[in-house]
Amino acid sequence: MDFNLTAEQRLLQETVRKFAQHDVAPLAATIDREAAFPTENFKKMGAMGLLGITVPSAYGGGGGSYLDMMIVAEELGVACQATALAFGTNATLFNDNVLRNGSEVLKHKYLPGACAGDLVAGLAMTEPDTGSDVVSMQTKATRQGDGYVLDGTKIFITNAPIGDVFIVYAKTEPSRGAEGISAFVVEATFPGFRRGRAFEKMGWRGSPTGELVLDHCRIPEENLLGELNRGVAVLMSGLNSERLVMGALSVGLARGAYEFALQYAQDRRQFGQPLVAFQLIQDKLVAMAMHIEMARLLVYKGAALMDQGIRGREANLLASYAKLFASEMCMTATTEAVQILGGYGFTKDFSVERMMRDAKIHTIGGGTSEIQKIIIMRQLLASR
Ligand SMILES: Cc1cc2nc3c(=O)[nH]c(=O)nc-3n(C[C@H](O)[C@H](O)[C@H](O)COP(=O)(O)OP(=O)(O)OC[C@H]3O[C@@H](n4cnc5c(N)ncnc54)[C@H](O)[C@@H]3O)c2cc1C
């Protein structure tokens, strides 16, 4: 067992950390206040090769590993969640998915643009009446001529208000339940594609979230992603990396809050002493530091399993452990950071209030905490 990062991974970590601290962090408060997509950061991430971190260079990517992806997600997550999510959505939800499941035609058609930052991408699964129970989705895809026609509405889709291209799940054979779902790559320019409402949110404000309306939207046959009626396989193939990236974003956010609170506790004095001298404050900081390390170990182990090609029960369990533990830990850590700053923590003068607002979605998006517990229990019972 080797817990050390390679020299290349340390260099990647250092490079992204510098970028995150110098270029990204100074914009984070404005991005949050103005609820503006971080276009400048997104373009820079494309130029740095981050958006296609796991994609081979033949398709315009960086040719890295899942562990590399987690390292990048954590560093960006410390500085700005909207930027980190823009990374995760292109790199994990779209590019890695098209790489795993797409035909050569689809890979050449979309990966170079989505890796370079020329295309803002997304993935659309959730519907107004279908959240955790994904398989009961209502969006339909009907064969017509030499393509498909999609009808339905997707909701809460990251980048829906501005994105160029989306993976969309739809029922191709509704009577077959989970075995009648397919995945498609849908461009915003396709006839019948429309953007619905955009949501105003408490956190992740610089990551636009909205509805996609597919009103007789025509899709060419070549834009079927994976096999017909095998959409659940496409979906399942990405769940672990998506959960691990959410875990890494949580680790980054919690680390940002911890580092801020630790510095504040050293600077702020009450009763003639710095806050950090009080054992009740030390207790909070110790718990934050220890739980961040524990969450990172789960994320790294999950990514290492994926890099070793290990799939199935062990990998599923690790990904859900990492997502559940890291997201709940992140909510607690950011709340404690606000507590350590006292009244100042509750104001917009300091970044911890933004961090606490950004943390809440981590226990909801990408499969809620309750759903992670259900998955974990199922895996535990299956192993007996
Ligand atoms: C900011 C944001 C970005 C998002 N981005 C995307 C995206 O890019 N693409 C996409 O497809 N979706 C996206 N989502 C949707 C997200 O994945 C869903 O919100 C999430 O899966 C939960 O679904 P739901 O909101 O419909 O909640 P519901 O499924 O209605 O759940 C409501 C509550 O009931 C609980 N619950 C549900 N079923 C059970 C059960 N069996 N046992 C116990 N408790 C249960 C849940 O845990 C939750 O607490 C995003 C959401 C947000 C808010």
The ligand as an SDF file (V2000), in Angstrom:
LIG
                    3D

 53 58  0  0  0  0  0  0  0  0999 V2000
  -27.7490   22.8170   -7.9250 C   0  0  0  0  0  0  0  0  0  0  0  0
  -28.1840   21.5070   -8.4900 C   0  0  0  0  0  0  0  0  0  0  0  0
  -27.5250   20.9680   -9.5790 C   0  0  0  0  0  0  0  0  0  0  0  0
  -27.9520   19.7530  -10.1410 C   0  0  0  0  0  0  0  0  0  0  0  0
  -27.3590   19.2960  -11.2900 N   0  0  0  0  0  0  0  0  0  0  0  0
  -27.9080   18.2300  -11.9310 C   0  0  0  0  0  0  0  0  0  0  0  0
  -27.4300   17.8440  -13.2230 C   0  0  0  0  0  0  0  0  0  0  0  0
  -26.4880   18.4410  -13.7820 O   0  0  0  0  0  0  0  0  0  0  0  0
  -28.0390   16.8120  -13.8580 N   0  0  0  0  0  0  0  0  0  0  0  0
  -29.0740   16.1190  -13.3040 C   0  0  0  0  0  0  0  0  0  0  0  0
  -29.5790   15.1960  -13.9280 O   0  0  0  0  0  0  0  0  0  0  0  0
  -29.5510   16.4610  -12.0640 N   0  0  0  0  0  0  0  0  0  0  0  0
  -28.9910   17.4970  -11.3840 C   0  0  0  0  0  0  0  0  0  0  0  0
  -29.4860   17.8710  -10.1500 N   0  0  0  0  0  0  0  0  0  0  0  0
  -30.5760   17.1050   -9.5550 C   0  0  0  0  0  0  0  0  0  0  0  0
  -30.1290   16.2890   -8.3390 C   0  0  0  0  0  0  0  0  0  0  0  0
  -29.3490   15.2000   -8.7560 O   0  0  0  0  0  0  0  0  0  0  0  0
  -31.4130   15.8850   -7.6020 C   0  0  0  0  0  0  0  0  0  0  0  0
  -31.9010   17.0680   -6.9820 O   0  0  0  0  0  0  0  0  0  0  0  0
  -31.1680   14.8090   -6.5780 C   0  0  0  0  0  0  0  0  0  0  0  0
  -30.8310   13.5950   -7.2080 O   0  0  0  0  0  0  0  0  0  0  0  0
  -32.4170   14.5650   -5.7030 C   0  0  0  0  0  0  0  0  0  0  0  0
  -33.5740   14.4890   -6.4680 O   0  0  0  0  0  0  0  0  0  0  0  0
  -34.8390   15.4040   -6.0820 P   0  0  0  0  0  0  0  0  0  0  0  0
  -34.3610   16.7820   -5.9170 O   0  0  0  0  0  0  0  0  0  0  0  0
  -35.9120   15.1600   -7.0680 O   0  0  0  0  0  0  0  0  0  0  0  0
  -35.2850   14.8800   -4.6590 O   0  0  0  0  0  0  0  0  0  0  0  0
  -36.2760   13.6760   -4.3520 P   0  0  0  0  0  0  0  0  0  0  0  0
  -35.8370   12.4510   -5.0470 O   0  0  0  0  0  0  0  0  0  0  0  0
  -37.6820   14.1380   -4.5210 O   0  0  0  0  0  0  0  0  0  0  0  0
  -35.9940   13.4840   -2.7960 O   0  0  0  0  0  0  0  0  0  0  0  0
  -36.4990   14.3650   -1.8030 C   0  0  0  0  0  0  0  0  0  0  0  0
  -36.0480   13.8520   -0.4290 C   0  0  0  0  0  0  0  0  0  0  0  0
  -36.5510   12.5200   -0.2280 O   0  0  0  0  0  0  0  0  0  0  0  0
  -35.4760   11.6340    0.0200 C   0  0  0  0  0  0  0  0  0  0  0  0
  -35.7640   10.3240   -0.5710 N   0  0  0  0  0  0  0  0  0  0  0  0
  -36.0750   10.0470   -1.8650 C   0  0  0  0  0  0  0  0  0  0  0  0
  -36.2280    8.7180   -2.0270 N   0  0  0  0  0  0  0  0  0  0  0  0
  -35.9920    8.1490   -0.8060 C   0  0  0  0  0  0  0  0  0  0  0  0
  -35.9970    6.8050   -0.3210 C   0  0  0  0  0  0  0  0  0  0  0  0
  -36.2250    5.7690   -1.1130 N   0  0  0  0  0  0  0  0  0  0  0  0
  -35.7340    6.6060    0.9950 N   0  0  0  0  0  0  0  0  0  0  0  0
  -35.4720    7.6620    1.8190 C   0  0  0  0  0  0  0  0  0  0  0  0
  -35.4500    8.9420    1.4210 N   0  0  0  0  0  0  0  0  0  0  0  0
  -35.7110    9.1840    0.1160 C   0  0  0  0  0  0  0  0  0  0  0  0
  -34.2560   12.2940   -0.5940 C   0  0  0  0  0  0  0  0  0  0  0  0
  -33.0510   11.8170   -0.0220 O   0  0  0  0  0  0  0  0  0  0  0  0
  -34.5190   13.7640   -0.3170 C   0  0  0  0  0  0  0  0  0  0  0  0
  -34.1230   14.0590    0.9890 O   0  0  0  0  0  0  0  0  0  0  0  0
  -29.0410   19.0620   -9.5570 C   0  0  0  0  0  0  0  0  0  0  0  0
  -29.6840   19.5830   -8.4410 C   0  0  0  0  0  0  0  0  0  0  0  0
  -29.2950   20.8130   -7.9150 C   0  0  0  0  0  0  0  0  0  0  0  0
  -30.0640   21.3830   -6.7570 C   0  0  0  0  0  0  0  0  0  0  0  0
  1  2  1  0
  2  3  1  0
  2 52  2  0
  3  4  2  0
  4  5  1  0
  4 50  1  0
  5  6  2  0
  6  7  1  0
  6 13  1  0
  7  8  2  0
  7  9  1  0
  9 10  1  0
 10 11  2  0
 10 12  1  0
 12 13  2  0
 13 14  1  0
 14 15  1  0
 14 50  1  0
 15 16  1  0
 16 17  1  0
 16 18  1  0
 18 19  1  0
 18 20  1  0
 20 21  1  0
 20 22  1  0
 22 23  1  0
 23 24  1  0
 24 25  2  0
 24 26  1  0
 24 27  1  0
 27 28  1  0
 28 29  2  0
 28 30  1  0
 28 31  1  0
 31 32  1  0
 32 33  1  0
 33 34  1  0
 33 48  1  0
 34 35  1  0
 35 36  1  0
 35 46  1  0
 36 37  1  0
 36 45  1  0
 37 38  2  0
 38 39  1  0
 39 40  1  0
 39 45  2  0
 40 41  1  0
 40 42  2  0
 42 43  1  0
 43 44  2  0
 44 45  1  0
 46 47  1  0
 46 48  1  0
 48 49  1  0
 50 51  2  0
 51 52  1  0
 52 53  1  0
M  END
$$$$
